[in-house]
Amino acid sequence: MRKGFLTLIFALSVASGLQAQCDGCKQVTAEVIDYCYQEADFSNRCVQFTEDAATFYYLDYNRAQGNVMKLALPAELAKPDNTYLNSLDPDKKLNLSAVDLSLMEHAIARWREMEALRKWDRAIMDDGMQQRPSGLAYKPIIVGKGKLPVRGKKVNVHYTGYLESGEKFESSLDRRQTLQFALGLGQVIKGWDEGLSIMTVGSRYLLRIPPALGYGAAGAGEGDIPPNATLYFDIQLISAE
């Protein structure tokens, strides 16, 4: 993407730092963490998946030593099975419990559901989308437990934008920086203002934005976004004032 493209289109200010997407789960690596998984009953444990989809980190804050583990993620695994899970600790040196393995199993299964974005499987992506009267369509990937954002107040987000073809045209994850702007004041495209207004903090949604709520007949970015383009955004609401 051309330098200055995002500023031209969104007029956004940059917020430093990359944040993990789990409440209370500290990021343990400088690598891009693309998805973080926790369960309410085990808030002291979490699973962090790296952007390259090759490895993941398992964190257990109850462990006196070795509370952060970096483990390999199989390239092709529709559903994690016992053979794979048991192979993570063949010598029993990691002391993985049944709870540990269960959390990993659930996390990997959820991660694979999100692979539709990486593989650009439109059928899976569009399945279950809800459409609002404006034409905006949305699909929760993660529903956060935080508050709804307030119009006129700043929100802090991570996002990746795609054309209908699956071509990625912009991503805050690539820059390892979140973005801030005031919600509902026209500082971003209408589809963002509307979509984020229904997301609670900690949520991650897939938005399908029609041209009327995007860049319309003009397009944007010196041709990077063509006229009358329908756009997809994978957007995460990190925080809100």
C-alpha positions in Angstrom: 0.0 0.0 0.0 1.3 3.4 -0.9 2.7 5.6 1.9 0.2 8.0 3.3 -2.8 6.0 1.9 -4.4 5.5 5.3 -4.0 9.1 6.4 -5.6 10.2 3.1 -8.6 8.0 3.4 -9.3 7.8 7.1 -7.6 10.8 8.7 -6.6 8.6 11.6 -4.1 9.2 14.3 -1.7 6.4 15.1 -1.5 4.8 18.5 1.8 3.0 19.4 2.1 -0.6 20.3 0.6 -3.9 19.4 -1.9 -5.4 21.8 -2.9 -9.0 22.4 -6.6 -9.7 22.1 -7.3 -11.2 25.5 -8.4 -9.3 28.6 -5.7 -9.7 31.1 -3.4 -11.8 28.9 -0.1 -10.1 28.4 1.5 -10.4 25.0 4.8 -12.4 25.3 6.4 -11.8 21.9 7.3 -9.1 19.5 5.7 -11.2 16.7 2.3 -10.2 15.5 -0.4 -12.0 17.5 -3.3 -12.4 15.2 -5.7 -14.2 17.6 -5.8 -14.8 21.3 -8.1 -17.4 23.0 -9.2 -17.6 26.6 -12.1 -19.3 28.5 -13.9 -17.6 31.4 -13.3 -20.5 33.8 -9.5 -20.4 33.2 -8.7 -16.7 33.0 -5.1 -17.4 34.2 -4.4 -19.3 30.9 -4.5 -18.2 27.3 -3.4 -19.2 23.8 -1.9 -16.7 21.4 -1.6 -17.5 17.7 1.1 -15.8 15.6 0.2 -14.2 12.3 2.2 -16.7 10.2 -0.1 -19.5 11.4 2.9 -21.7 12.1 3.2 -21.4 15.8 1.2 -20.5 18.9 2.0 -19.6 22.5 0.4 -21.2 25.5 0.5 -19.2 28.7 -0.3 -20.5 32.2 0.3 -17.9 34.9 0.0 -20.5 37.7 3.2 -22.2 36.7 6.2 -21.3 38.8 8.5 -22.0 35.8 8.0 -22.4 32.1 4.7 -20.5 32.2 5.1 -19.5 28.5 5.4 -22.2 25.9 5.9 -21.8 22.1 4.4 -24.8 20.2 4.1 -25.8 16.6 0.8 -25.6 14.8 0.2 -28.2 12.1 -0.2 -26.8 8.6 -3.3 -28.9 7.9 -5.5 -29.8 10.8 -9.3 -29.3 10.5 -9.8 -30.5 14.1 -7.0 -31.2 16.6 -7.0 -34.8 17.7 -5.4 -36.6 20.7 -2.4 -37.8 18.7 -1.4 -34.3 17.9 -2.1 -33.0 21.4 -0.2 -35.7 23.1 2.7 -35.2 20.7 3.2 -31.7 22.1 4.7 -33.2 25.3 6.1 -36.6 24.4 8.5 -36.7 27.3 6.0 -35.2 29.8 8.5 -32.5 30.6 6.0 -29.7 30.1 3.5 -31.3 32.5 0.5 -30.6 30.3 -2.7 -31.4 32.1 -6.0 -32.4 30.7 -7.2 -28.8 31.2 -4.2 -27.6 29.2 -4.8 -29.9 26.3 -8.6 -29.1 26.3 -7.9 -25.4 26.1 -5.5 -25.9 23.3 -7.9 -28.1 21.4 -10.7 -25.5 21.7 -8.4 -22.7 20.7 -7.0 -24.5 17.6 -10.5 -25.4 16.5 -11.6 -21.8 16.8 -8.5 -20.7 15.0 -9.2 -23.0 12.1 -12.7 -21.4 11.8 -11.0 -18.1 11.2 -8.8 -19.5 8.5 -11.6 -18.7 6.0 -10.2 -15.2 5.9 -6.7 -16.3 5.1 -8.0 -18.7 2.4 -10.6 -16.2 1.3 -13.5 -18.7 1.4 -16.4 -16.3 0.7 -19.0 -19.0 1.3 -17.8 -19.4 4.9 -17.2 -15.7 5.4 -20.7 -14.6 4.3 -22.5 -17.5 6.0 -24.3 -16.2 9.1 -23.8 -12.5 8.3 -26.5 -10.2 9.5 -27.5 -7.2 7.4 -28.6 -3.9 8.7 -31.1 -1.6 6.9 -28.2 0.6 5.7 -26.8 -2.4 3.8 -23.9 -3.0 6.2 -23.4 -6.7 6.9 -21.6 -8.0 10.0 -20.5 -11.2 11.6 -19.1 -11.5 15.1 -15.9 -13.5 15.3 -15.4 -12.7 19.0 -17.9 -10.9 21.2 -16.1 -8.9 23.8 -17.2 -8.3 27.4 -16.4 -4.6 27.4 -18.7 -1.6 27.0 -20.2 -0.2 23.8 -18.2 2.8 22.4 -19.7 6.3 22.7 -20.2 8.6 19.8 -17.7 11.4 19.7 -15.2 9.5 22.0 -12.0 7.9 20.8 -11.8 4.2 19.9 -8.7 2.2 19.4 -8.7 -0.5 16.7 -6.8 -3.1 14.8 -8.1 -3.9 11.3 -7.4 -5.5 7.9 -9.2 -4.4 4.8 -9.9 -6.6 1.7 -11.4 -6.1 -1.7 -14.1 -8.6 -2.9 -11.3 -10.5 -4.7 -9.6 -11.2 -1.5 -6.7 -8.7 -2.2 -5.6 -7.1 1.1 -5.2 -3.3 0.7 -4.3 -2.2 4.2 -3.7 -3.6 7.7 -2.7 -2.1 11.0 -1.3 -5.5 12.0 1.3 -5.2 9.2 2.5 -1.9 10.8 2.2 -3.3 14.3 0.3 -0.2 15.4 -3.3 0.2 16.5 -5.3 3.2 15.2 -7.4 5.8 17.1 -10.2 8.1 15.9 -13.4 9.7 17.3 -16.4 7.5 16.6 -19.4 8.8 14.7 -17.9 12.1 13.5 -17.2 11.2 9.9 -13.4 10.8 10.4 -13.8 7.3 8.9 -16.0 5.7 6.3 -19.7 5.4 7.2 -19.4 1.6 7.4 -16.8 1.8 10.1 -18.7 4.3 12.2 -21.9 2.2 12.0 -20.1 -1.2 12.5 -18.1 -0.1 15.5 -21.1 1.4 17.2 -22.6 -2.1 17.7 -19.3 -3.7 18.9 -18.4 -4.0 22.5 -14.7 -3.5 23.6 -12.8 -6.7 23.0 -14.9 -7.7 20.0 -13.7 -8.8 16.6 -16.1 -8.5 13.7 -16.1 -9.2 10.0 -17.8 -6.3 8.2 -19.0 -6.3 4.6 -19.4 -2.7 3.6 -21.3 -1.7 0.4 -20.0 1.2 -1.8 -22.5 3.7 -0.3 -21.0 3.2 3.1 -17.4 3.0 1.8 -15.7 5.1 -0.9 -18.6 5.1 -3.4 -18.1 5.9 -7.1 -14.8 7.8 -6.5 -12.9 4.9 -5.0 -9.7 5.7 -3.1 -6.0 5.3 -2.9 -5.0 6.0 -6.5 -6.8 2.9 -7.7 -6.1 0.7 -4.8 -9.8 0.8 -4.0 -11.7 0.9 -7.3 -15.0 2.7 -7.9 -18.1 1.1 -6.4 -16.1 -1.4 -4.4 -17.7 -3.6 -1.8 -15.1 -4.0 1.0 -14.5 -6.5 3.8 -12.9 -5.5 7.1 -11.6 -7.8 9.8 -11.8 -5.3 12.7 -11.0 -5.5 16.4 -12.2 -3.0 19.0 -9.3 -2.8 21.4 -10.5 0.0 23.7 -12.9 2.9 23.9 -13.0 6.1 26.0 
